[in-house]
Amino acid sequence: MGSTEDGLQKSDEGETKLKRNLGLFDGVSIIVGIIVGSGIFVSPKGVLLYSGSTGLALIIWSLSGVLSFVGALCYAELGTMIPQSGGDYAYISAAFGPLPAFLYLWSALIVIMPAGNAIIALTFANYVLEPFYPECTPPDPAVRLLAALVICLLTAVNCQSVKAATRIQDVFSIAKVFALLVIIIAGLVYLGGGNYQNWTNPMQDSTTSAGRIVLAFYSGLFSFAGWNYLNFVTEELEEPEKNLPRAIAISLPLVTIVYLLANFAYFTVLSPTEVLASNAVAVTFGSRLLGAMSWIMPVFVACSTFGAVNGGIFASSRLFFVGARNGHMPQLMSLLNTSHLTPIPCLIILCVITLSMLTTSNVFVLINFASFVESLFITVSVGGLLYFRWKEPDRNRPIKVNICFPICFFLVCGFLVCLPIYAQPQEVGFGLVIVASGLPVYFVLVKNKRRPTRVKYFLRNLDEFVQKLFMAVHEDIDEAGPPEDGGQSLQLLTNTVESKDL
């Protein structure tokens, strides 16, 4: 079996397939690199805004970490029981069939992944531009333009090489952890100097509104978003039954402890009013405490968010690649470039949709909107785990968590999904409309195999045009067929003719 430098391999017979070349360190880097992105540098403001006090904010941060860890353990069982790339998409498909799986894929394409990447890119732009506008906030057009540039740049890197993308992830994961260590150490030194004034009454002004507490959880959980992204690339992970749970066990406790200490440092140095007034909390922190060295904070935060955008693009593109391979996305999204062996068409489509999210620079609107939709489908995925425990109790499970974990996680996620209906009905309603909009797409373009001849001809020509434009081919499939998806794979959306020849 001959290999390439990228994330796929060619056999001696010339077959092109996904290659397992991600080790334990790469897995930890992907999880840490995606989780420690913009959230810890943006969400302290959002959590404090909705919780009302620093004390309650720290409690919400702690519970967000615990909830994410429990969810990650549940996904470790799912990922080793169903060892396919695609994460939630593969699990929902195996448990509940093609329609719910397609609705998740549709929502992820339209909302979850692009909004998440856009949020991180906007945070990168805010932190890079903040030092150039010390007396005011950076101009909105400049923020959005810089965010668009970084999205396009990292999309190009991911199109060029998987190895280059993972090297970026490894390097910037180290940089972002170092940035947080600087914040933590500086905050503890400041506290050691007798500066306790911000902790005299930490629970003052705490909210009692259940709706606002849920919104605070959304901001906190957004900072932990990415704990399930390693499940999207399971087919590229070496020994997933061992390295998937190990990567989770290392990364989630590490991130939770670092987040708690970083927030403690923020709230020690800055008053709640200062935190709420800042668009770049870490930069404000650095300006207050680091003096002449305050310039290092925006640099490190920029490195952190840069790496997080890269990780988000890398992982989410694999989700849509697997969806296209299973017939739930246009076939052109399953094409691989013959030189770089990367899913270039899929990456470019994701880039365009992400750029469309930059029509607003209000990250908190995007956070609440994306968090609701993602929480909805995470609840469905864990419901699938419970379904398999009931229907297939003897199924092979390399990892089997205590049944209390998925039950508790399912109930908490259900609570987080239902309460915002009263707190922010407009955003929740819009999210449900996006999910429901996938229904006609599914029944007309995916399930319906009777299409007019002109439509078939157009789709075939479009597929051939993209193949020629990007020098791309379809992944080679084993004789046994593509990775199983619960027996629910549908005919490829544009596979309307027998021949695939150019």
GULUM-872107 format. One line per field, with one value per residue (C-alpha): x negated, y negated, z. Coordinates in pm, whole numbers, padded with zeros to 5 digits. Example, Ala and Ser with C-alpha at 12.3 -4.5 7.8 and 13.67 -1.06 7.14 Angstrom:
xx -01230, -01367 $
yy 00450, 00106 $
zz 00780, 00714 $
//
This chain:
xx 00000, -00171, -00098, -00095, -00183, 00182, 00489, 00572, 00375, 00334, 00291, 00063, 00368, 00421, 00716, 00780, 00906, 00899, 00578, 00534, 00246, 00372, 00213, 00298, 00112, 00287, 00620, 00551, 00432, 00751, 00975, 00772, 00706, 01074, 01209, 00956, 01044, 01240, 01467, 01244, 01161, 01523, 01758, 01646, 01843, 02146, 02153, 02124, 02383, 02650, 02551, 02522, 02234, 01879, 01960, 02247, 02039, 01766, 02028, 02163, 01812, 01752, 02081, 02021, 01691, 01847, 02135, 01897, 01685, 01990, 02100, 01754, 01760, 02096, 01951, 01649, 01890, 02068, 01740, 01595, 01926, 01977, 01617, 01702, 01613, 01903, 01973, 02337, 02436, 02317, 02477, 02814, 02822, 02746, 03004, 03292, 03245, 03167, 03417, 03300, 02939, 02998, 03165, 02856, 02628, 02840, 02840, 02466, 02402, 02632, 02581, 02372, 02032, 02027, 02152, 01893, 01609, 01739, 01752, 01390, 01276, 01454, 01284, 00947, 01016, 01128, 00814, 00578, 00736, 00790, 00435, 00478, 00794, 00710, 00974, 01263, 01387, 01245, 01460, 01713, 01616, 01250, 01336, 01547, 01293, 01007, 01227, 01306, 00936, 00840, 01125, 01010, 00644, 00706, 00944, 00659, 00421, 00668, 00711, 00337, 00241, 00381, 00033, -00006, 00332, 00245, -00097, 00076, 00311, 00025, -00176, 00112, 00253, -00071, -00058, 00297, 00230, -00074, 00143, 00384, 00095, -00024, 00327, 00352, 00006, 00050, 00390, 00261, -00034, 00207, 00426, 00119, 00053, 00363, 00609, 00921, 01168, 01348, 01425, 01583, 01935, 01905, 02277, 02410, 02662, 02688, 02984, 03271, 03419, 03400, 03401, 03099, 02913, 02965, 02832, 02530, 02481, 02495, 02202, 02015, 02082, 01981, 01634, 01621, 01761, 01539, 01527, 01706, 01506, 01256, 01551, 01578, 01239, 01258, 01161, 00832, 00750, 00506, 00659, 00975, 01096, 00792, 00693, 01042, 01120, 00759, 00766, 01095, 00967, 00658, 00807, 01141, 01015, 00716, 00934, 01185, 00916, 00745, 01077, 01169, 00832, 00838, 01183, 01076, 00783, 01008, 01250, 00966, 00812, 01120, 01447, 01774, 01837, 01497, 01552, 01894, 01758, 01474, 01496, 01159, 01140, 00788, 00653, 00814, 00665, 00319, 00339, 00425, 00166, -00119, -00233, -00493, -00441, -00067, -00124, -00180, 00182, 00345, 00067, 00131, 00509, 00476, 00269, 00534, 00827, 00627, 00565, 00929, 01056, 00815, 00936, 01301, 01252, 01058, 01310, 01633, 01527, 01497, 01856, 01989, 01751, 01897, 02250, 02189, 02035, 02354, 02582, 02708, 02512, 02432, 02188, 01940, 01877, 01729, 01462, 01093, 00821, 00586, 00269, 00332, 00592, 00809, 01186, 01138, 01497, 01637, 01392, 01478, 01855, 01809, 01591, 01859, 02133, 01905, 01835, 02211, 02229, 02013, 02313, 02329, 02042, 02256, 02101, 02350, 02643, 02449, 02356, 02716, 02846, 02585, 02584, 02957, 02944, 02632, 02774, 03087, 02892, 02650, 02961, 03075, 02732, 02727, 03085, 02940, 02696, 02984, 03176, 02888, 02859, 03226, 03250, 02899, 02772, 02522, 02366, 01988, 01887, 01511, 01610, 01928, 02004, 02231, 02593, 02639, 02409, 02613, 02942, 02827, 02669, 02986, 03205, 02977, 02952, 03329, 03359, 03113, 03309, 03656, 03604, 03473, 03808, 03940, 03624, 03547, 03832, 03726, 03381, 03517, 03794, 03544, 03331, 03630, 03717, 03364, 03398, 03745, 03627, 03430, 03751, 03846, 03480, 03469, 03793, 03742, 03368, 03251, 03528, 03699, 03519, 03752, 03611, 03665, 03405, 03285, 03221, 03025, 02824, 02751, 02637, 02417, 02255, 02206, 02033, 01807, 01729, 01621, 01409, 01227, 01199, 01041, 00875, 01082, 01214, 01445, 01305, 01250, 01496, 01423, 01615, 01816, 01931, 01883, 01871, 02201, 02455, 02719, 02831, 02978, 02743, 02931, 02843, 02591, 02770, 02608, 02538, 02820, 02639, 02456, 02125, 01889, 01642, 01531 $
yy 00000, -00319, -00643, -01012, -01301, -01393, -01256, -00999, -00714, -00542, -00170, 00009, 00059, -00318, -00329, -00650, -00615, -00785, -00711, -00664, -00905, -01099, -00983, -01055, -01388, -01496, -01398, -01600, -01893, -01884, -01886, -02146, -02347, -02375, -02415, -02679, -02915, -03234, -03117, -03182, -03525, -03619, -03416, -03556, -03862, -03659, -03435, -03737, -03932, -03664, -03532, -03875, -03801, -03671, -03398, -03253, -03293, -03068, -02811, -02808, -02770, -02471, -02303, -02368, -02182, -01891, -01869, -01876, -01600, -01379, -01443, -01358, -01027, -00945, -01030, -00808, -00515, -00620, -00680, -00339, -00159, -00332, -00402, -00629, -00987, -01230, -01239, -01320, -01259, -00896, -00830, -00985, -00800, -00464, -00513, -00696, -00671, -00905, -01189, -01302, -01253, -01472, -01743, -01750, -01766, -02043, -02242, -02192, -02316, -02616, -02718, -02522, -02492, -02819, -03021, -02863, -02936, -03289, -03362, -03257, -03451, -03766, -03725, -03693, -04014, -04203, -04109, -04187, -04529, -04624, -04767, -04994, -05150, -05202, -05471, -05309, -04981, -04870, -04967, -04699, -04675, -04628, -04351, -04163, -04207, -04069, -03780, -03701, -03705, -03456, -03222, -03227, -03180, -02879, -02726, -02748, -02579, -02295, -02257, -02231, -01972, -01785, -01767, -02145, -02191, -01953, -02116, -02453, -02292, -02147, -02471, -02705, -02470, -02518, -02895, -02930, -02727, -02948, -03259, -03129, -03043, -03405, -03524, -03278, -03351, -03729, -03711, -03499, -03734, -04028, -03849, -03767, -04139, -04177, -04277, -04104, -04387, -04210, -03906, -04072, -03979, -03748, -03651, -04006, -04073, -03703, -03637, -03416, -03387, -03031, -03163, -03388, -03108, -02889, -03168, -03197, -02821, -02871, -03113, -02881, -02570, -02760, -02792, -02413, -02358, -02118, -01836, -01616, -01723, -01438, -01206, -01373, -01230, -00885, -00714, -00909, -00833, -00555, -00293, -00497, -00254, -00355, -00704, -00856, -00809, -00886, -01215, -01304, -01207, -01426, -01730, -01795, -01807, -02015, -02267, -02291, -02366, -02619, -02792, -02822, -02969, -03207, -03339, -03372, -03581, -03797, -03868, -03935, -04208, -04353, -04463, -04326, -04665, -04656, -04301, -04389, -04705, -04522, -04361, -04191, -04089, -03946, -04264, -04479, -04243, -04274, -04652, -04673, -04430, -04365, -04720, -04739, -04371, -04408, -04366, -03993, -03935, -04024, -03831, -03513, -03548, -03595, -03273, -03095, -03196, -03142, -02781, -02734, -02851, -02609, -02319, -02403, -02411, -02083, -01889, -02029, -01968, -01596, -01594, -01717, -01494, -01189, -01321, -01353, -01006, -00869, -01053, -01334, -01613, -01686, -01430, -01701, -01752, -01400, -01475, -01457, -01650, -01406, -01598, -01703, -01435, -01688, -01755, -02089, -02137, -02067, -02312, -02588, -02547, -02562, -02874, -03054, -02979, -03087, -03417, -03476, -03461, -03774, -03988, -04050, -04102, -04049, -03726, -03680, -03658, -03396, -03210, -03182, -03092, -02823, -02686, -02616, -02422, -02228, -02144, -02010, -01759, -01665, -01569, -01354, -01187, -01094, -00975, -00742, -00603, -00528, -00375, -00139, -00042, 00060, 00219, 00368, 00438, 00699, 00481, 00459, 00157, 00112, -00160, -00143, -00432, -00411, -00446, -00739, -00954, -00948, -00976, -01283, -01438, -01378, -01542, -01846, -01897, -01871, -02141, -02363, -02315, -02383, -02683, -02931, -02896, -03133, -03342, -03416, -03288, -03481, -03321, -02977, -03012, -03108, -02806, -02573, -02724, -02646, -02284, -02250, -02403, -02084, -01880, -01991, -01967, -01606, -01492, -01676, -01646, -01347, -01090, -01160, -00958, -01058, -01376, -01539, -01447, -01807, -01812, -01488, -01624, -01949, -01770, -01531, -01819, -02016, -01718, -01674, -02047, -02047, -01736, -01907, -02243, -02100, -01791, -01581, -01226, -01024, -00823, -00456, -00229, 00119, 00407, 00422, 00068, -00261, -00280, -00155, -00416, -00197, -00067, -00406, -00545, -00698, -00729, -01008, -01331, -01384, -01022, -01021, -00848, -00521, -00658, -00870, -00914, -01256 $
zz 00000, -00114, 00073, 00000, 00226, 00268, 00442, 00180, 00029, -00303, -00313, -00551, -00774, -00783, -00543, -00353, 00005, 00343, 00531, 00905, 00967, 01271, 01597, 01960, 01967, 01647, 01803, 02118, 01903, 01696, 02004, 02198, 01885, 01797, 02151, 02255, 01977, 02008, 02291, 02589, 02448, 02362, 02580, 02920, 02818, 02702, 03012, 03243, 03045, 03089, 03434, 03596, 03836, 03832, 04086, 03883, 03568, 03713, 03815, 03461, 03321, 03551, 03461, 03090, 03117, 03305, 03058, 02761, 02917, 02976, 02618, 02490, 02679, 02517, 02178, 02251, 02277, 01958, 01773, 01856, 01801, 01462, 01347, 01055, 00974, 00990, 01364, 01441, 01081, 01090, 01431, 01349, 01017, 01178, 01455, 01292, 00917, 00629, 00683, 01031, 00919, 00615, 00826, 01049, 00745, 00593, 00917, 00960, 00606, 00629, 00994, 01242, 01074, 00877, 01176, 01406, 01166, 01105, 01479, 01524, 01218, 01343, 01680, 01504, 01314, 01626, 01817, 01531, 01472, 01838, 01893, 01591, 01740, 02108, 02163, 01978, 01840, 01502, 01201, 01115, 00744, 00837, 01082, 00830, 00550, 00760, 00875, 00511, 00420, 00691, 00593, 00230, 00324, 00545, 00293, 00040, 00287, 00345, -00030, -00075, 00188, 00486, 00638, 00616, 00783, 01069, 01117, 01153, 01404, 01612, 01621, 01698, 01963, 02158, 02103, 02232, 02547, 02612, 02574, 02837, 03070, 03044, 03141, 03431, 03576, 03542, 03712, 04001, 04054, 04058, 04312, 04522, 04548, 04763, 04491, 04617, 04555, 04267, 04486, 04789, 04673, 04370, 04359, 04354, 04073, 03983, 03754, 03863, 03514, 03381, 03024, 03083, 03260, 02952, 02729, 02960, 02914, 02538, 02557, 02793, 02586, 02273, 02427, 02457, 02108, 01919, 02173, 01918, 01611, 01635, 01564, 01221, 01115, 01278, 00951, 00951, 01318, 01403, 01635, 01702, 01967, 02176, 02060, 02049, 02421, 02518, 02328, 02499, 02845, 02801, 02630, 02805, 03168, 03054, 02874, 03161, 03421, 03195, 03119, 03486, 03579, 03282, 03376, 03738, 03617, 03397, 03682, 03927, 03713, 03539, 03694, 03549, 03386, 03215, 03090, 02946, 02781, 02603, 02261, 02321, 02688, 02667, 02505, 02775, 03034, 02875, 02853, 03223, 03352, 03111, 03043, 02767, 02693, 02635, 02262, 02307, 02403, 02068, 01894, 02091, 02068, 01693, 01682, 01887, 01670, 01352, 01452, 01554, 01214, 01049, 01266, 01204, 00827, 00833, 01042, 00897, 00537, 00620, 00744, 00411, 00218, 00397, 00343, -00030, -00039, 00117, -00125, 00100, -00068, -00434, -00569, -00660, -00285, -00269, -00530, -00436, -00615, -00788, -00697, -00337, -00251, -00065, -00106, -00281, -00412, -00065, 00096, -00151, -00105, 00274, 00233, 00029, 00283, 00571, 00397, 00371, 00753, 00770, 00678, 01055, 01297, 01608, 01731, 02016, 01772, 01578, 01898, 02023, 01678, 01606, 01961, 01959, 01631, 01733, 02076, 01908, 01699, 01977, 02176, 01885, 01859, 02228, 02188, 01923, 02179, 02415, 02125, 02047, 02415, 02401, 02055, 02024, 02376, 02250, 01980, 01990, 02198, 02254, 02502, 02709, 02946, 03248, 03133, 03373, 03159, 02835, 03025, 03220, 02912, 02710, 02974, 03015, 02639, 02611, 02877, 02689, 02368, 02512, 02744, 02481, 02304, 02574, 02621, 02255, 02040, 01731, 01702, 01795, 01539, 01270, 01363, 01334, 00997, 00874, 00990, 00836, 00509, 00454, 00420, 00066, -00038, 00084, -00076, -00407, -00468, -00264, -00224, -00554, -00823, -01104, -01244, -01580, -01841, -01857, -01484, -01508, -01798, -01613, -01296, -01493, -01683, -01360, -01201, -01504, -01514, -01148, -01206, -01491, -01312, -00997, -01151, -00913, -00903, -00680, -00393, -00473, -00293, -00163, -00317, 00004, -00064, 00119, 00498, 00635, 00736, 00888, 00549, 00470, 00200, -00089, -00452, -00504, -00577, -00914, -00993, -01246, -01529, -01536, -01667, -01460, -01744, -01844 $
//
